[in-house]
Amino acid sequence: MYEVKSETPRHVAIIMDGNGRWAESRGLPRIAGHRRGADRVREVVESCPDLGVSHLTLFAFSTENWKRPEQEVQGLFRLLRRYIKKEGARLVAEGARVRFIGDRTRLSRELQALMAGLEAQTAANDRLHLTVALNYGGRDELTRAAQRLAEAVRRGEVSPDEIGPETLERFLDTVGLPDPDLILRTSGEHRLSGFLPWQSAYSEFSFVEARWPDFTAEMFAAEVRSFGRRERRFGAIAG
């Protein structure tokens, strides 16, 4: 038995690429691209419920992004703090539940407090599950999950011979979330860059030429609709 032509992806994950290059191509500072990209986030988030998308995961900042110029990194975090403060009430009103995944320990106390506050404020919502990957890397997530699992084994909470895929999943950042049905990446790049390597085992992929600041809600809707024409067999064969 296999699934075929799912009409709507339940969970869409997006690698929002191309903000800086969008700005540079217009003679603007790179942070201007990130500001424009934040507007696209709002549009895509607002469009999800009407499209039947119940889970949206956005790759906002990777563990490798610290290598970028300090001015850009700090500008990104200022923008994120402003976004949480400005959009929090709107997300609550729209019934969105917000979660953050990734390693928070390197983030400022102020930002960590804002993140925790928004998660608590939206915890009862379920119209849209919005997950933001911040200081996230797939290998880092798997390493931290393995460390937590090893600690559980040490405490006698898990037996080594009982460990299977479902066991490890309980220690991932995404515990309780469905795997993404569709992963989008903008700006014409054809790689995951460490985004959800465990969770994407059977995801469909779409690589879009448009840079994230140019990726409109209409383009997002077209990608969601095109998913319905894909056949998903999950390792089985037709027939």
Sequence and secondary structure as in RCSB ss.txt:
>XXXX:A:sequence
MYEVKSETPRHVAIIMDGNGRWAESRGLPRIAGHRRGADRVREVVESCPDLGVSHLTLFAFSTENWKRPEQEVQG
LFRLLRRYIKKEGARLVAEGARVRFIGDRTRLSRELQALMAGLEAQTAANDRLHLTVALNYGGRDELTRAAQRLA
EAVRRGEVSPDEIGPETLERFLDTVGLPDPDLILRTSGEHRLSGFLPWQSAYSEFSFVEARWPDFTAEMFAAEVR
SFGRRERRFGAIAG
>XXXX:A:secstr
      SS SEEEEE   HHHHHHTTT  HHHHHHHHHHHHHHHHHHHHHHT  EEEEEEEETTGGGS HHHHHH
HHHHHHHHHHHHHHHHHHTTEEEEEES  TTS HHHHHHHHHHHHHTTT  SEEEEEEEEE HHHHHHHHHHHHH
HHHHTTSS GGG  HHHHHTTSTTTTS   SEEEE TT    TTSSTTTTTT EEEE SS GGG  HHHHHHHHH
HHTT    TT    
